């Protein structure tokens, strides 16, 4: 295991902190001077996360289903092999 991390790992870690707490690590550490960091993190965990709204799409029947199925069968049918002459 390397002792140092790469720039990509640092960027991913910063993105994770931003996603999880809504602020960068620098802002969180500055906030610690006003309120202790463990208390701030507990507050973030207490807030309920709003679940994403599911996207509802109504399935539409395929009007050309027979033609599409025939094209599929034609494309996947075994082809006759040429004899090596």
C-alpha positions in Angstrom: 0.0 0.0 0.0 1.6 3.3 -1.0 2.2 5.9 1.7 0.8 8.7 -0.4 -2.3 9.0 -2.4 -2.6 10.1 -6.0 -4.3 13.3 -7.3 -7.2 11.2 -8.5 -7.8 9.7 -5.1 -7.6 13.1 -3.5 -10.2 14.4 -6.0 -12.5 11.5 -5.3 -12.2 11.9 -1.6 -13.0 15.6 -1.9 -16.0 14.8 -4.1 -17.2 12.2 -1.6 -17.0 14.8 1.3 -18.8 17.4 -0.8 -21.5 14.9 -1.7 -21.9 13.6 1.8 -21.8 16.8 3.8 -22.7 19.4 1.2 -19.5 21.4 1.8 -15.8 21.0 1.0 -13.4 19.8 3.6 -11.9 23.3 4.0 -15.3 24.7 4.9 -16.0 21.9 7.3 -12.7 22.5 9.1 -13.4 26.2 9.3 -16.8 25.4 10.7 -15.0 23.5 13.5 -13.8 26.7 15.0 -17.4 27.8 15.5 -18.8 24.3 16.4 -16.9 21.1 17.1 -16.7 18.9 14.0 -18.2 15.7 15.6 -21.3 17.8 16.6 -21.5 19.1 13.0 -21.3 15.6 11.5 -23.9 14.3 13.9 -26.2 17.1 12.8 -25.7 16.1 9.1 -26.6 12.5 10.0 -29.7 13.5 11.8 -31.1 15.4 8.9 -33.3 13.1 6.8 -32.2 12.7 3.2 -34.9 13.4 0.7 -35.2 10.3 -1.5 -35.0 11.0 -5.2 -38.3 11.2 -7.1 -38.7 8.1 -9.3 -39.1 8.8 -13.0 -42.3 7.2 -14.2 -42.4 6.4 -17.9 -45.4 4.7 -19.4 -44.4 1.9 -21.7 -45.5 2.4 -25.3 -46.4 -0.6 -27.4 -44.3 -1.1 -30.5 -46.4 -0.6 -33.6 -43.8 -2.3 -35.8 -43.1 -5.2 -33.5 -43.7 -7.9 -36.1 -41.2 -6.2 -38.5 -38.6 -5.7 -35.8 -39.0 -9.4 -34.7 -38.6 -10.5 -38.3 -35.4 -8.4 -38.7 -34.1 -9.8 -35.4 -34.7 -13.4 -36.6 -33.0 -12.7 -39.9 -30.0 -11.1 -38.3 -29.5 -14.0 -35.8 -30.3 -16.9 -38.2 -27.3 -19.2 -38.9 -25.8 -18.5 -42.3 -24.8 -21.2 -44.7 -21.1 -21.7 -44.9 -19.2 -21.6 -48.2 -17.4 -24.6 -49.1 -13.6 -24.1 -49.4 -12.8 -24.9 -53.0 
